Amino acid sequence: MAKHIIIVGGGFAGVHIIKSLKNDPDFKITLVDKNNYHFFPPLIYQVATSFIQATNISYPFRKMIDNFDNVHFHMGSLVKVNTESKTIETDTGNLSYDYLILSMGTETNFFGMENVQRCSLPMKSIEEALYLRNHMLLTLEEAARNKDVRIAQRLQNIVIAGGGPTGVELAGMIAEMGKYIAEKEYPEMKLSLSSIYLIDALPSLLSPMSKMAQKTAYDKLKNLGVKIILNVSVKDYKDKKVMLSDGNFIETETLIWTSGVIGREVPGLPAESIVKGRRIAVDAYNKVNHTNDIFALGDICLQLTDENFPKGHPQLAQVAIQQAKNLGKNFKKMEKGETLTPFSYNNKGSMAIISKFNAVVDLPKFSFNGFIAWLTWLFIHVIPLVSFRSKIRLALDWFRLFITNNPSIRMILYPKRNTDN
Ligand SMILES: Cc1cc2nc3c(=O)[nH]c(=O)nc-3n(C[C@H](O)[C@H](O)[C@H](O)COP(=O)(O)OP(=O)(O)OC[C@H]3O[C@@H](n4cnc5c(N)ncnc54)[C@H](O)[C@@H]3O)c2cc1C
C-alpha cells in the first residue's frame, strides 16, 4: 500500500520534495496550498515596482504536477493538525495522512505594533506586491495633482523599514525608477520634494552579508539619493507619521515593511515543538520534535543539529530546497529499511542586487560586486524559476527593461465584479 504523504505549502521546500518523490509508487502525495500557484519570493520586489509581471514569477500547481501520477492538489488553508487521528483540517475539507510535511514558510512580523500592522505595506506575497504597486502608482497620481507642498511631500516620501536584501533591492529599484521614469512621466510633480528612506535598527545594511557587501550597498544607495538611517527602529505609524526610536518622525503615506518574519501558526502541534520566532523544532532528519510522523521543512522549522549552524539555519531558499531533497531521499530509505541521512547545509552563498548593473555576491570563500555580480544574480534568479517558458519570458523581459529603463506595466488595476460601480 502506498503511503499517503500530505505536504502543506508548495513553496521552495514543498515543490522540491514533490520533485524527489514524483512518480514513486511507494507514495501517494497530496499537496495542500492556500493558493493555486507556486511563486518565487526573491523577485516579488520587481512585481511591486512594476518592473515585471506577476506571471513571470508564478506557475499553477496543477500544471506543474500534471505529469506526476502520484501527486494530487488540494486548494485550501491549513486550520488544524489532529495528531491522534492523523488528520488535518483545512478551510476546504479534512484529509488523513500517513506522514505530514509542514512547509508553510513564514508570515510578516510586525513585532506587536498594531498601527504598523494595520497601515504599513508588507511585501511577502504576490497579492501584497500587486497591492503595493497599485498604492505607489495611485500615490504618485495624487502627488502630481496636489498643490499643497506639505501634502505632496508626504505623498512622495517612501519609507522602507528593514535594510536586509529585500529593503536594499526595493530602495535601489524605486530610486532608479524615480530617476528614469518619474522625471519624464510626472512633469507636474516637484521631484525635489521626494525622499526614499531606508531604516534599519542594526548598524549596517545587509547585516548577515560581508563587510564589502554592506559598504557597497550603503555607498551605492547613498549615490542614488536614498536616505539611510541606521541604529534606529520604527516604533509606530500613526497620523501618516512614521515614529522612530530616536524621537524623530517622517511624514509619509507609504511605509513598506520588510523588517522581519515569524513562523506560520500550526494549531494542534505539541506546544513544546514551537520555539523561538514561532518556528517548529525538528531533529536532524526534519522530524518535528515530540511527534512520530510529522516533518517540517524550510523557513518554518528550526534545526539545531547541524554542527556548522548551531543556532539554526538562515531562512533562505537554498536551505528549504536542500532540506526537501534530503527528506525525499530519507523517505525512500525508510521504505527500504536503510539508515537515514541527517541534514547538513551546504552554504552556496548569498547575494543582493543594488541597482542597474550592480549587485553584491558573497560566496563561501570570497565576495565580489559590480557588473559580474549583477550577471551572476540574474543567472541564479532565472535558473530556479519553475517552467522553461517562465525562464525565457523573464530573461527577455529583463533584458528589454534594463536596456530601455522603462517598463510599461504601470497600470492601476483593481479586480471588480461589476465595472459599472
Ligand atoms: C520578498 C522576499 C525576498 C526574498 N529573497 C530571497 C533571496 O534573494 N534569496 C533567498 O535565498 N531567499 C530569499 N527569500 C527567502 C525565501 O523566499 C524563503 O527562504 C523560502 O521561500 C522558504 O521556502 P519555504 O518552502 O519554507 O516557504 P515558502 O516559499 O514561503 O512557501 C510557503 C508556501 O506555503 C503556503 N502556505 C502558507 N500558509 C498556508 C496555509 N495556512 N495553508 C496552506 N498553505 C499555506 C504558501 O502559499 C506558500 O506556497 C526571500 C523572501 C521574501 C519574502
The ligand as an SDF file (V2000), in Angstrom:
LIG
                    3D

 53 58  0  0  0  0  0  0  0  0999 V2000
   10.4890   39.3780   -0.5450 C   0  0  0  0  0  0  0  0  0  0  0  0
   11.3670   38.1900   -0.2790 C   0  0  0  0  0  0  0  0  0  0  0  0
   12.6170   38.0950   -0.8980 C   0  0  0  0  0  0  0  0  0  0  0  0
   13.4410   37.0020   -0.6450 C   0  0  0  0  0  0  0  0  0  0  0  0
   14.6510   36.9310   -1.2860 N   0  0  0  0  0  0  0  0  0  0  0  0
   15.4400   35.8390   -1.1080 C   0  0  0  0  0  0  0  0  0  0  0  0
   16.6620   35.6790   -1.8340 C   0  0  0  0  0  0  0  0  0  0  0  0
   17.0540   36.5590   -2.6110 O   0  0  0  0  0  0  0  0  0  0  0  0
   17.3760   34.5360   -1.6350 N   0  0  0  0  0  0  0  0  0  0  0  0
   16.9600   33.5460   -0.7710 C   0  0  0  0  0  0  0  0  0  0  0  0
   17.6110   32.5160   -0.6460 O   0  0  0  0  0  0  0  0  0  0  0  0
   15.8130   33.6800   -0.0790 N   0  0  0  0  0  0  0  0  0  0  0  0
   15.0520   34.7900   -0.2210 C   0  0  0  0  0  0  0  0  0  0  0  0
   13.8860   34.9150    0.4770 N   0  0  0  0  0  0  0  0  0  0  0  0
   13.5240   33.8630    1.4390 C   0  0  0  0  0  0  0  0  0  0  0  0
   12.9480   32.6700    0.7000 C   0  0  0  0  0  0  0  0  0  0  0  0
   11.8880   33.0890   -0.1230 O   0  0  0  0  0  0  0  0  0  0  0  0
   12.4810   31.6610    1.7270 C   0  0  0  0  0  0  0  0  0  0  0  0
   13.5960   31.2360    2.4800 O   0  0  0  0  0  0  0  0  0  0  0  0
   11.8370   30.4540    1.0590 C   0  0  0  0  0  0  0  0  0  0  0  0
   10.7250   30.8660    0.2930 O   0  0  0  0  0  0  0  0  0  0  0  0
   11.3960   29.4380    2.0960 C   0  0  0  0  0  0  0  0  0  0  0  0
   10.7610   28.3690    1.4560 O   0  0  0  0  0  0  0  0  0  0  0  0
    9.5940   27.5620    2.1490 P   0  0  0  0  0  0  0  0  0  0  0  0
    9.2530   26.4630    1.2110 O   0  0  0  0  0  0  0  0  0  0  0  0
    9.9790   27.2470    3.5360 O   0  0  0  0  0  0  0  0  0  0  0  0
    8.3850   28.5870    2.2630 O   0  0  0  0  0  0  0  0  0  0  0  0
    7.6690   29.4700    1.1590 P   0  0  0  0  0  0  0  0  0  0  0  0
    8.4800   29.5240   -0.0910 O   0  0  0  0  0  0  0  0  0  0  0  0
    7.3410   30.7490    1.8350 O   0  0  0  0  0  0  0  0  0  0  0  0
    6.3420   28.6750    0.8010 O   0  0  0  0  0  0  0  0  0  0  0  0
    5.2730   28.5800    1.7010 C   0  0  0  0  0  0  0  0  0  0  0  0
    4.0560   28.0360    0.9620 C   0  0  0  0  0  0  0  0  0  0  0  0
    3.0690   27.7120    1.9400 O   0  0  0  0  0  0  0  0  0  0  0  0
    1.8040   28.1800    1.5240 C   0  0  0  0  0  0  0  0  0  0  0  0
    1.0140   28.4230    2.7330 N   0  0  0  0  0  0  0  0  0  0  0  0
    1.2330   29.3380    3.6930 C   0  0  0  0  0  0  0  0  0  0  0  0
    0.3130   29.2470    4.6630 N   0  0  0  0  0  0  0  0  0  0  0  0
   -0.5110   28.2260    4.3280 C   0  0  0  0  0  0  0  0  0  0  0  0
   -1.6420   27.6250    4.9410 C   0  0  0  0  0  0  0  0  0  0  0  0
   -2.1390   28.0510    6.1140 N   0  0  0  0  0  0  0  0  0  0  0  0
   -2.2320   26.5930    4.3150 N   0  0  0  0  0  0  0  0  0  0  0  0
   -1.7660   26.1390    3.1310 C   0  0  0  0  0  0  0  0  0  0  0  0
   -0.6910   26.6690    2.5030 N   0  0  0  0  0  0  0  0  0  0  0  0
   -0.0510   27.6960    3.1000 C   0  0  0  0  0  0  0  0  0  0  0  0
    2.1280   29.4450    0.7230 C   0  0  0  0  0  0  0  0  0  0  0  0
    1.0800   29.7630   -0.1770 O   0  0  0  0  0  0  0  0  0  0  0  0
    3.4210   29.0320    0.0020 C   0  0  0  0  0  0  0  0  0  0  0  0
    3.1400   28.4140   -1.2170 O   0  0  0  0  0  0  0  0  0  0  0  0
   13.0220   35.9930    0.2430 C   0  0  0  0  0  0  0  0  0  0  0  0
   11.7790   36.0780    0.8540 C   0  0  0  0  0  0  0  0  0  0  0  0
   10.9480   37.1600    0.5930 C   0  0  0  0  0  0  0  0  0  0  0  0
    9.6010   37.2530    1.2470 C   0  0  0  0  0  0  0  0  0  0  0  0
  1  2  1  0
  2  3  1  0
  2 52  2  0
  3  4  2  0
  4  5  1  0
  4 50  1  0
  5  6  2  0
  6  7  1  0
  6 13  1  0
  7  8  2  0
  7  9  1  0
  9 10  1  0
 10 11  2  0
 10 12  1  0
 12 13  2  0
 13 14  1  0
 14 15  1  0
 14 50  1  0
 15 16  1  0
 16 17  1  0
 16 18  1  0
 18 19  1  0
 18 20  1  0
 20 21  1  0
 20 22  1  0
 22 23  1  0
 23 24  1  0
 24 25  2  0
 24 26  1  0
 24 27  1  0
 27 28  1  0
 28 29  2  0
 28 30  1  0
 28 31  1  0
 31 32  1  0
 32 33  1  0
 33 34  1  0
 33 48  1  0
 34 35  1  0
 35 36  1  0
 35 46  1  0
 36 37  1  0
 36 45  1  0
 37 38  2  0
 38 39  1  0
 39 40  1  0
 39 45  2  0
 40 41  1  0
 40 42  2  0
 42 43  1  0
 43 44  2  0
 44 45  1  0
 46 47  1  0
 46 48  1  0
 48 49  1  0
 50 51  2  0
 51 52  1  0
 52 53  1  0
M  END
$$$$
